Amino acid sequence: MKKGIHPEYNDVVFWDTSCDFKFLTRSTLTSGEKTTWTDGKEYPLIKVEVSSASHPFFTGKKMFLDTAGRVEKFQKKYQKKS
């Protein structure tokens, strides 16, 4: 591998905000936010809306998440004009 061209690969905590599930893994992502993990060390915190703990494919449950108002945007854009 060439030196100096690859991003840093560090431990990071991902937090699924929809179901309050956190997991520690390694990633090239970084964040200004920090959190303390169960081992007492501080790690960067990355917030995500969907993970394996909340995604319907992995949980087997149907769940409707409309965090950005996508349905309302679509209806407003394509509504019939009278």
C-alpha positions as CSV (number, residue, x, y, z in Angstrom):
1,M,0.0,0.0,0.0
2,K,1.2,3.5,-0.8
3,K,1.7,5.7,2.3
4,G,-0.3,8.9,2.8
5,I,-3.1,8.2,0.4
6,H,-5.5,6.2,2.6
7,P,-7.9,7.7,5.2
8,E,-7.5,6.9,8.8
9,Y,-9.3,3.8,10.0
10,N,-10.4,4.1,13.6
11,D,-12.9,2.9,16.2
12,V,-16.2,4.7,15.9
13,V,-19.6,4.4,17.7
14,F,-22.7,4.4,15.5
15,W,-25.9,5.4,17.1
16,D,-29.3,4.5,15.5
17,T,-31.4,7.4,16.7
18,S,-34.7,5.7,15.7
19,C,-34.4,2.9,18.3
20,D,-31.6,4.1,20.6
21,F,-29.2,1.3,19.5
22,K,-25.4,1.9,19.7
23,F,-22.6,-0.3,18.3
24,L,-18.8,0.1,18.2
25,T,-17.0,-0.7,14.9
26,R,-14.2,0.6,12.8
27,S,-14.7,3.2,10.1
28,T,-13.1,5.9,8.1
29,L,-15.8,8.3,9.2
30,T,-15.1,10.9,11.9
31,S,-17.2,13.3,13.9
32,G,-16.8,16.2,16.3
33,E,-19.2,14.6,18.7
34,K,-17.7,12.1,21.2
35,T,-19.3,9.5,23.5
36,T,-18.0,7.2,26.2
37,W,-18.3,3.5,25.5
38,T,-18.7,0.7,28.1
39,D,-15.0,0.2,28.2
40,G,-14.6,3.8,29.6
41,K,-12.8,5.1,26.4
42,E,-14.1,8.0,24.4
43,Y,-14.9,7.5,20.7
44,P,-16.3,9.6,17.9
45,L,-20.1,9.4,17.6
46,I,-21.9,9.0,14.2
47,K,-25.7,9.3,14.2
48,V,-27.7,7.2,11.7
49,E,-31.4,6.9,11.1
50,V,-31.4,3.2,10.1
51,S,-29.3,0.2,11.2
52,S,-29.8,-3.5,11.5
53,A,-31.7,-2.9,14.7
54,S,-34.4,-0.8,13.0
55,H,-34.4,-1.8,9.4
56,P,-37.5,-3.9,8.5
57,F,-35.5,-6.5,6.5
58,F,-33.5,-7.4,9.6
59,T,-36.3,-7.0,12.3
60,G,-39.2,-8.5,10.3
61,K,-41.4,-5.6,11.4
62,K,-42.9,-3.0,9.2
63,M,-42.0,0.5,10.3
64,F,-42.8,3.8,8.7
65,L,-40.1,6.5,9.1
66,D,-40.8,9.9,7.5
67,T,-38.1,12.0,8.9
68,A,-37.7,14.4,6.0
69,G,-41.4,14.9,5.1
70,R,-40.9,13.1,1.8
71,V,-44.6,12.1,1.4
72,E,-45.8,15.7,2.0
73,K,-43.2,17.0,-0.5
74,F,-44.3,14.4,-3.1
75,Q,-48.0,15.2,-2.7
76,K,-47.3,19.0,-2.8
77,K,-45.2,18.7,-6.0
78,Y,-47.6,16.4,-7.9
79,Q,-51.0,17.5,-6.6
80,K,-53.7,18.3,-9.2
81,K,-54.1,22.0,-10.0
82,S,-57.6,23.2,-10.0
